């Protein structure tokens, strides 16, 4: 019998969807190595491998058989994806064009040598970022530069604005995936894109207010309020929006800072200066990488208190998602201080979820953990914290938790759009 790779769903699936991987037609108890590889849009190659042993019937099911070593070990049905590592140093897997899939190559090799075994079977699988029927609408409305993703149907749908960190540009992959779950999601650029400002010197909340009003006015968006989803600098901007602007019902803050950072924040006649950054506090790890955990001043002391975001003004429901090993800044400390400030002013206690051994960039499921990459603000490779497996598990859990949170506060029903055409 000729060995064959079996995948479910077959042919294609959405990136955040579990993929069942099995191999048929092996010899009883045969030792094999499975390899996975993909290339991003810039040609960078990512690879992972794991050693396995077929069962007594010559079958290998990754949902039942533990990996015996390689890029990971143990029972990890999705390990070949979340354990992908770049061949290029300090390179992070980012999806830049959601209209095309990542193409994953899977190979089965005889024996336990990842680069020396005879090729037994091969399969190719497309991992898409837009579920069938999801609509992608470029937005250039007033000053707003964004992309709106709408689920199939007429709606109205719960609306969310999605904002990323200091990398700039317009990232759409999280918004496109969330649209497949029944949300109308506006992926919002705020600098270094199109005709927006090129630098991080100043941020005017009036721009973000325009985006909120655009989404609230959209005929396929369900009111009376919308949600916010932000990571890193984007999380800090979401906190600021929830504190100063109207029309925001719920916000998911992923590893956010309680104070304004990297540029002065303006809204009408109010100004929040940036928290002081001390680059002389950058430390070098035993691996020779840069650690920026301690570069920020504590916002609770001295003049830096002027940088604190006045979250106590907000009536927004908050979900604060924290990687306890975040090396970008002290996210757990900030989350607890945000909670204290809200409760001290009689506001609803935020939900806080802390994930051990989890770093700064908590992405949608199955994006591989990246130990270190080029930080856009410091222009040097820095460590972002976490460990591969716990970080991967946190991403799967957080993805479900944030959807549940948004449906609770914005309405709509939990759903999954089938990935098959």
Helices and strands as residue ranges (DSSP letters): E 4-8, E 12-14, E 20-24, E 31-39, E 45-53, E 60-61, H 79-82, E 85-86, E 102-110, E 119-128, E 135-141, E 144-150, E 157-163, H 173-179, E 183-188, E 202-204, H 205-217, E 221-231, H 233-244, E 248-254, E 264-267, E 270-272, G 279-281, E 283-284, E 290-291, G 302-307, G 311-313, E 317-323, H 331-344, E 351-355, E 372-375, E 380-383, H 388-410
